[in-house]
């Protein structure tokens, strides 16, 4: 089944008469086409993409799972939405409550003669469809990960004493974009020394010094699908405390990966790594969640956090990224992302995890 067919099934199960999808990311997910505009209407028995002249030729050649309709300036998209609702006898439309702005909802409500359903019903349906990855989606994510991993190997040759964090960031970004990445998954994090204690620090003009950690958090995208990984390595020999903390984080990560399986809750997975780090005396230094889903967005369901009741289902994807951050000293994070299976997981990340010393 296609993504739209799976959504139509979900709509029927929830007795949703019709759904209007306007967000760029979900429109791309269900149609396979990237655009900055367009309205996707999905009914239990049909689907339509209303899109303007700028994208109509590409849409007709690309979109296969719904009828492509040219947005007519004279009528306006709201008139066309109303006509399609009338055609299918629809009196209410569900909207993306987690993505549509109040202004957009007000305008839609004013322009069409349908009741707007503003609950989480549609968002829940969309998230349920996106949660379970198809083989094709996983292939794209693995391809993106291989680009990122080649980038990491390149950085082992590039990084040296004296190079700045910004230079490292730019070199890694250029490598991924010039070796098949459609785009970056997010702004690359490249930190060194004392700055590695900031989990989401911003690269600066600070030069790398001998005996410092370098932390890289980065990813590539292929056909809209993201990869995500973090590695921490050292330029010159680390001291004993650095080695100790690195090995604790590595063991926590390995324990977390070993615990991944279908049916486990996000909070339970988070606790596996968090409890181990706490048992080693660094509980207060692990201040973020263990992981998150990855797909057509870099952060999506399921979430592995102490507050998360998300259930990990077979063929969902989750990161496992514990860290220890010692303010004024250094930080360590190691991140892989895995495919959830009934009795374990498949790790899409093949990069080395032992402590690399350049």
Secondary structure, 3 states (H helix, E strand, C coil): CCHHHHHHHHHHHCCCCEEEECCHHHHHHHHCCCCCCCEEEEECCEEEEEECHHHHHHHHHHCCCCEEEECCCCCCHHHHHHHHHHHCCCCEEEECCCCCCHHHHHHHHHHCCCEEECCCHHHHHHHHHHHCCCHHHHHHHHHHHHHHHHHHHHHHHHCCCCCEHHHHHHHHHHHHHHCCCCEECCCCEEEEHHHHHCCCCCCCCCECCCCEEEEEEECEEECCEECCEEEEEEECCCCHHHHHHHHHHHHHHHHHHHHCCCCCEHHHHHHHHHHHHHHCCCHHHCCCCCEEECCCCCCEEEEECCCCCCECCCCCEEEECCEEEECCCEEEECEEEEEEECCEEEECCCCCCCCCEC
